[in-house]
Amino acid sequence: MPQKILFLKYEDLKIDPKKEVAKIALFLGKPFDNEEDLEIVLNKCSMERLKNLEVNKSGSIFSHIHNSAYFRKGVVGEWKNHMTPEMEEQLDKITNLKLQGSGLEL
């Protein structure tokens, strides 16, 4: 049921957030009626706003993992500062295997 799957790439979201968020809304059957509503959603979902919410600065879902661990810089390619080349290779192998035939190209 490919009509029930929407592939998004973080890089595309960073390049043109309005276009990608509008695409998500349309996919969910809830397109934006106007530009102002789209801007409100973009503001409420911005990385800067979310990581500065008090719950994400000091709260935790699990006692040993703080919510702040889910927020890094929000920069494309930042993962390279956290993964070794071996980890990258292993992740690429797993990703390619799992996405084979899906139509998603990474």
Phi, psi and chi 1 to 4 in degrees:
 res  aa     phi    psi   chi1   chi2   chi3   chi4
   1 MET       -   71.1  -58.8  174.1   92.9      -
   2 PRO   -60.3  -23.7   17.5  -25.8      -      -
   3 GLN   -68.4  -11.0   71.8  -81.7   11.4      -
   4 LYS  -100.2    8.7  -67.4 -166.3  175.2 -143.8
   5 ILE  -124.0  130.3  -61.8  172.0      -      -
   6 LEU  -120.8  117.6  175.5   65.1      -      -
   7 PHE   -89.2  129.3  -70.3  120.8      -      -
   8 LEU  -126.5  146.9  -62.5  171.7      -      -
   9 LYS  -117.6  135.4  -65.6 -180.0 -177.3  174.9
  10 TYR   -57.4  -39.1 -174.7   69.9      -      -
  11 GLU   -59.9  -41.4  -67.7   82.2   -4.1      -
  12 ASP   -66.6  -37.9  -65.7  -20.4      -      -
  13 LEU   -64.0  -37.3 -165.9   57.4      -      -
  14 LYS   -71.8  -36.8  -69.3  -66.2  -74.7 -174.2
  15 ILE   -69.6  -46.5  -69.2  168.6      -      -
  16 ASP  -141.5   75.7 -166.6  -12.8      -      -
  17 PRO   -59.3  -37.8    9.5  -15.2      -      -
  18 LYS   -60.0  -47.9  -77.7 -175.4 -177.5 -179.6
  19 LYS   -61.7  -44.4  176.3 -176.8  171.8 -172.6
  20 GLU   -72.0  -39.0  -63.8  -58.0  -49.1      -
  21 VAL   -68.6  -38.0  170.5      -      -      -
  22 ALA   -63.1  -37.3      -      -      -      -
  23 LYS   -63.8  -41.1 -171.7 -171.6  -60.0 -176.8
  24 ILE   -63.3  -46.3  -66.1  167.3      -      -
  25 ALA   -61.0  -43.7      -      -      -      -
  26 LEU   -63.4  -42.8 -174.8   61.5      -      -
  27 PHE   -60.1  -37.9  177.1   76.7      -      -
  28 LEU   -79.7   -1.8  -65.0  172.8      -      -
  29 GLY    77.7   20.5      -      -      -      -
  30 LYS  -130.7   61.5  -59.6  -70.3 -176.8 -177.2
  31 PRO   -63.1  153.6   22.2  -29.6      -      -
  32 PHE   -72.2  139.5  -69.9   99.5      -      -
  33 ASP   -79.9  -26.5  -67.4  -32.4      -      -
  34 ASN  -155.3  166.5   55.7   61.3      -      -
  35 GLU   -64.8  -33.6 -172.8   80.8   12.8      -
  36 GLU   -62.5  -43.2 -176.1 -179.5  -22.8      -
  37 ASP   -63.8  -39.4  -70.2  -17.1      -      -
  38 LEU   -62.0  -43.7  175.4   57.1      -      -
  39 GLU   -62.2  -38.9  -70.8  -68.2  -21.6      -
  40 ILE   -62.0  -45.9  -69.8  169.0      -      -
  41 VAL   -63.9  -44.0  169.1      -      -      -
  42 LEU   -59.2  -41.5  -74.7  169.0      -      -
  43 ASN   -65.6  -46.3  179.5   48.6      -      -
  44 LYS   -67.0  -25.5  -71.2 -172.8  178.6  -83.0
  45 CYS  -102.1    7.3  -64.6      -      -      -
  46 SER   -66.9  144.5   75.3      -      -      -
  47 MET   -56.5  -43.1  178.7   70.7   76.6      -
  48 GLU   -61.3  -46.1 -158.1   58.7   40.8      -
  49 ARG   -64.8  -47.8 -179.9 -175.0  171.2  -81.4
  50 LEU   -63.8  -42.8  -68.4  172.7      -      -
  51 LYS   -73.6  -15.3   73.5  178.8  174.7 -178.0
  52 ASN   -94.9   -0.6  -75.3  -45.4      -      -
  53 LEU   -67.2  139.6  -69.4  174.6      -      -
  54 GLU   -55.4  -40.2 -170.0   57.4   39.1      -
  55 VAL   -61.9  -31.3   67.7      -      -      -
  56 ASN   -87.7  -13.0  -67.7  -32.7      -      -
  57 LYS   -86.8  -38.2  -72.4 -176.1 -169.9  178.7
  58 SER  -124.1  -13.9   59.6      -      -      -
  59 GLY   -84.0  174.2      -      -      -      -
  60 SER  -153.3  146.3   63.7      -      -      -
  61 ILE   -83.1  -45.2  -65.5  172.9      -      -
  62 PHE  -111.3  150.6  -54.8  104.9      -      -
  63 SER   -60.7  -25.7   60.4      -      -      -
  64 HIS  -104.1   -2.3   59.9  -76.1      -      -
  65 ILE  -123.6  112.9  -58.8  174.5      -      -
  66 HIS   -78.5  146.2  -65.3  -77.6      -      -
  67 ASN   -57.5  -30.6  -68.7  -11.8      -      -
  68 SER   -62.4  -20.8   60.6      -      -      -
  69 ALA   -66.5  -19.4      -      -      -      -
  70 TYR   -84.3   -5.3  -62.5  104.3      -      -
  71 PHE  -120.7  118.2  -64.5   91.3      -      -
  72 ARG  -109.2 -135.3  -68.3 -163.1  -48.5 -118.4
  73 LYS   -84.3  -22.7  -66.8 -179.2 -178.5  179.4
  74 GLY    73.9   31.2      -      -      -      -
  75 VAL  -111.0  135.0  175.1      -      -      -
  76 VAL   -61.1  131.3  172.2      -      -      -
  77 GLY    87.3   -2.4      -      -      -      -
  78 GLU   -61.2  -25.2  169.6   65.6    8.3      -
  79 TRP   -56.5  -27.3   61.5  -91.2      -      -
  80 LYS   -62.8  -22.6  -67.8  177.8 -177.6  178.2
  81 ASN   -82.3   -5.1  -65.3  -35.0      -      -
  82 HIS  -122.3   -7.9  -58.8  -86.5      -      -
  83 MET  -126.1  142.3  -66.0  176.9   69.7      -
  84 THR   -79.9  162.9   65.6      -      -      -
  85 PRO   -57.7  -33.7  -27.2   35.3      -      -
  86 GLU   -66.5  -41.9  -66.0   79.4   17.3      -
  87 MET   -63.8  -41.5  -68.4  166.2   75.1      -
  88 GLU   -59.9  -46.4  174.8 -172.2    1.1      -
  89 GLU   -61.5  -44.5 -176.5  179.2  -26.7      -
  90 GLN   -64.1  -44.0 -175.6   67.1   21.3      -
  91 LEU   -63.4  -41.3 -176.4   59.0      -      -
  92 ASP   -60.7  -42.8  -76.0  -13.3      -      -
  93 LYS   -61.1  -48.3  -76.8 -178.8 -174.1  177.0
  94 ILE   -63.8  -45.7  -67.0  168.0      -      -
  95 THR   -61.7  -47.2  -57.1      -      -      -
  96 ASN   -61.5  -39.9  -71.9  -28.3      -      -
  97 LEU   -64.6  -47.3  178.8   66.6      -      -
  98 LYS   -70.6  -31.1  -63.2  -70.3 -176.0 -178.5
  99 LEU   -96.0   -0.7  -65.6  176.7      -      -
 100 GLN   -53.3  126.7 -169.4  174.0   18.0      -
 101 GLY    81.9    1.9      -      -      -      -
 102 SER   -82.6  -20.8   69.9      -      -      -
 103 GLY    92.8   -6.2      -      -      -      -
 104 LEU   -88.3  125.7  179.0   61.1      -      -
 105 GLU  -109.2  125.8  -61.2  -72.3  -35.4      -
 106 LEU  -108.6      -  -62.3  178.5      -      -
